[in-house]
């Protein structure tokens, strides 16, 4: 992390149900263009009485991504886009949003942005070498490397046809003419908290957190470790590829997601083994001599998650991990949880 981001990420948890100052400033400035847009359509109101107009985009994988782009283009062509103060999305819609906000002040040149977007989806391609390089970077930099990283790199990049390593802090000053973006993620664990409503994580260029509890951190610090509201350990700022993977499941079913990951991980292993074979035959020293073993462990972990999700006995897979990793004290913790707490609650520990 750069020195600038380090200082920017020296933050505490903000407990408050009010908007943060940066969002207020952006929306206040945006209200002027919204007011002018409404005037062009014969609607007159003061800035104080101007309603908070937002476009809320639903999920639905590629359909949601392309559908949101089409809706925004229609609003742009009818001179209604400038009325919007906010643009919020979930799942596949966030894939579109991430692409739009790569372009400074995209809403003032949406036709050109749309053409580039379409060309990338039609003709774009992400090299397997670049996927592998990104996956290794995530693994080496993060303390909490997870299946979400693998999902983002192997699956989402294939859908959106790019690896977007932009960050929110790099975009904060580039969108004074655009609606304020809110990316949302459904917190699946809230289903087990006996709440009557789903909990959503809200991610904006400036803050990330829960609106229900009113707990927020600077978005550049999201993923870092906090203790009693104070950041105690930095983690790299998430990039937009990881954001897209976290926001969008695509398949909308955890079991199908894990099954898809099995397929992609097997392809990864075969590709790595092919590289190793080529290098061995050409006499090049192989530094990643344990690639195939790591892949097997990863496959076992995904299969173990599937068994727990299906409420089937994972004992054989746990034993395989014990034999493969020689970290009996860690695996024993999982076994104790399964015995003491049952499969239902153990899902959380295994999936995290």
Buried (B, 14 or more C-beta within 10 A) or exposed (E): BEEEBEEBBEBEBBEEEEBBEBBEEBBEEBBEBBBEBBEEEEEEEEEEEBEEBBBEBEBBBBEBBBBBBEBBBEBBEEEBBBBBBBBBBBBBBBBBBBBBBBBBEBBBEBEEBBEEBEEBBEEEEBEBEBBBEBBEBBEEEBEEEBBBBBBBBBBBBEBBBBBBEBBBBBBBEBBEBBBBBBBBBBBBEBEEEEEEEEBBBBBBBBBBBBBBEEBBBBBBBBBBEBEEEEBEEBBBBBBBBBBBBBBBBBBEEBEEBBBBBBEBBEEBBEBBEEBBEEBEEEEEEEEEEEBBEBBBBBBBBBBBBBBBBEEEEBEEBBEBBBEBEEEEEEBEEBBEBBEEEEBEEBBBEBBE
